[in-house]
Amino acid sequence: MTTLSKSRCNLAEKLLNQFIKKYSSVAGDAKVYSQDEWDNDRKEQYGRNAYATMIIDGSGFYEMFNWYSMKKELEQFHKMLEEHKFYFELGYAWSVHVYDA
């Protein structure tokens, strides 16, 4: 992994952790995985090569991302990522993967 890629991964992880902290009242047990943890340790099918992954099962974020509840917060999430030239995709209904835009 290049130095630039590593710094982008670190930034993606930091942004996801900040989002969890900001909305801790609904975050539940949401958890962030680094690219290495997701690709090498978990070896999940979806989200390979994402800069960072957030697991959202068991949290209010699940409803936010899957049922579009909490629209204001979801818009803030989009904006936060766009400001740093990232985008996200759901891999599973319970995983949010962040990629370079």
Residue pairs with C-beta under 8 A, 6 or more apart in sequence:
1 9
1 35
5 51
8 51
8 100
9 34
9 35
9 51
9 52
11 51
11 84
12 50
12 51
12 52
12 84
12 86
12 98
13 32
13 34
13 51
13 52
15 52
15 80
15 81
15 84
15 86
15 98
16 32
16 52
16 54
16 96
16 98
17 32
19 54
19 77
19 80
20 27
20 30
20 32
20 54
21 27
23 60
23 61
23 73
25 60
26 59
26 60
26 61
26 64
26 70
27 59
27 60
27 61
28 58
28 59
28 60
28 61
29 58
29 59
30 54
30 55
30 56
30 59
30 61
31 54
31 55
32 52
32 53
32 54
32 55
33 42
33 52
33 53
33 54
33 55
34 52
35 49
35 50
35 51
35 52
35 53
38 44
38 47
38 48
38 50
38 52
38 53
39 48
39 49
44 91
44 92
44 95
45 91
46 91
46 92
46 95
46 97
47 53
47 89
47 91
47 95
47 97
49 99
50 91
50 97
50 98
50 99
51 86
51 98
51 99
51 100
52 97
52 98
53 91
53 95
53 96
53 97
53 98
54 61
54 95
54 96
54 98
55 94
55 95
56 62
56 64
56 65
56 94
56 95
56 96
57 93
57 94
60 70
61 96
62 93
62 94
63 69
63 70
64 70
64 73
64 74
65 74
65 90
65 96
66 90
66 93
68 74
77 88
81 87
81 88
81 98
81 101
82 101
85 100
85 101
86 98
86 99
86 100
86 101
87 98
87 99
87 101
88 96
88 97
88 98
88 99
89 96
89 97
89 99
90 96
90 97
91 97
